[in-house]
């Protein structure tokens, strides 16, 4: 499963697209306002370990993102270069991890810690080889626990964790969020832009 926040990317990270194909989508915003609301997923069949990345690991994060999102219509960073990923990871409040199973990369996570103590799960996804194998609930549990353990740039504790998912994401994405205790607070219609073949 995979999901990415549909907030606007920073202008300095805008990239030239090969072509733009526009389609309608439904964007659902979900939140958790207390760590006590987290419903822990069932343990995976093999240990899942989170590895925090720094900007030097931008090539790994880039390749993992492509593996998680290239088969979906919702991956807005497919064309990002390693340099753009480096810039993203260098922004204050942005942290990223990969999940590993037996040293093999299984998924990726990006958190955006806001000054007021809100934390966004802005990128979350399993690579295709691990989808449907019982890792999604455990991976989201670890991601949410990490979000609740973060502190803002002003050293405030996390007061709210939010995530957005799209009708163009993996069909398991929203049900997984809701099973873990996230609750819908907004649904809106939008237009999605994806790379395509220029005509």
N, C-alpha and C positions, 0 to 999 in steps of 0.2 A: 504494500500500500504506500501511497505517497500523497503529500499535500504540501502546498506552499502558500504562505500569506499573500493576499492579493492587495496589500498596501503598495503605494507607489514606490518604486526604487529611487534612491538618491539620484539627482540629476547628473552628478558627476560620473555615475556608473552607467549612464545610458549608452547603448551600443547600436551600431548600424545593423538593421535586420536585412536579410536577403529579400524578404517580401512580407507583407502583412495580410493575413487572412483573418477577418473579423467574424466572430460568431457570438451568439447569446449564451450566457451562463448564469447560474444561480450561485451566489456566494453566501455561505453560511458562516456567521461568526459565533464562536462558542467561548465560554469562560468558566473558570473555577475560581471561587473567591475565598476558599479556605483549603489548606492541605488536608483537612479531615474529609473533604469531599472526594478525594482520590480513591477509586476502587482498583485495588491492585490486580493486575492481570495474572493469569495462571503462569507458573514457571515454564520457561522454554525447555525443549528436549535436551538442549546443550547450553552450557553457560554463555551468557551474552555480556560482554565487557565493553564499557564505554572508554574511549580514548580521546582526551581533549586535544584539539589541534591549535597551532599558532599560525600566523600568516605564512611561514615558510612551507607549510603543508598545503598551500593553495592548489597545486597540481593534483594532489590526492582528492581533495574535496571536489574539485572540478570534475574529475573522472567519475567519482562516486555519484555526483548529482546527475550526470548524463546517464549512468546505468540505471538510476532510480526513476528518471523522468522521461527518457527518450521514447518510451512506448505509450506515454500519456499525452493528452493535448494541453496539459496545464503547466508544463515546465517553462517558466518565463526566463530562465537563466541558461538555457541549453547552449546559447552562443557565447556565453561569457568566457573570456580568456583567463588564464592563470593570473595575469596581472589584475584583472578586475576582482577576482576572488581574493587576492592578496589585499587589495584596497578595502574590500568589504570586511575582511577579518581584522583589519587595522582600525576600524571605526570604534570609538568608545562605546562600551556596552554590548558589543557583539562577541559572542563566543560560539564555538562550533566543536562538534564531536563526530567521530564515527563509532558505530557499534561493530564489534568484532565477535565472531563465533569461531573458535579454534584458529585464531589469528587471521581468519578470512573476513574481509570487510562485508558487513551485512546491511548497513544503512548509514544514514547521516542525519544530523540534527544541527540546527542553528537557532540560537536564542538571541533575542534583542532585549536587553535590560534597560528600561526607561528610567529617567531620573526620579519619577514619582513612585517607583517601586513596582510598577507593572512590568510583566515579562511576557513577551510574545514568542510563541513557538513559530518562527517564520519559515523554517524549512524542516520538514520531517518526512523521511521516506526510507523504505526498504528497497534494496536492489532486487531485481526480478527473481533472482535465484532463491531468495528467501521469502518471497511472498507466498502465502498459503501454507506455511510450514509451522505455524504456531508461534512465531516470533513477534508479531505485531503488537499484541497486548503487553508483553513484557518490555518491548522497546519503548512503547509510549509511557509505560509506568516509570521506567528509568528517566525518560526525558522530562516527565512532569515533576518527578522528585528533584531533578537537577534544577528545574525552573524555580521551584519553591525554596531551594537552598541558595539562590543567588542573592546578592545585595546590589543595590543601585549604585551609580557613581557617587551619590551622596551618602552611601552606606546605610540606606534604608532597607529593611527587610522586604521581601516580596509580599505584596498585598493582593495581587490578582494575576492569574495566568490566563492568557487568551490565545486562540488559534483560529485560523480561517481555513475553510475548505470550499472547494468548488464542485459543481455538478460535473466538471470535466476531470476531476481527480479520480483516483482509484475508488471503485464503489465501496470498498471496505473502510475508507478513511473516516467518514462521518460516524458510522456505527461504532468504530473503535473508540473515537473520542467520547461518544455518549456512554459507552459501557464503562469507560474509565472515570466517569463522573462529570465530564464537561456538559454544560447546559447552553442551549441556543439562546442568544440574546438579540440577534439581528439576522434577517435574511433580506438580501437585495438582489435585484437583477443587474447584470453588467454586460459588458462586451469584452470578449477575450481576444487578444492578438497573439498569433503564433506565426513562426517562420514558415514560409512555403516556397513554391517555385515561382519565380517572377515570370510574368507573361507580357 
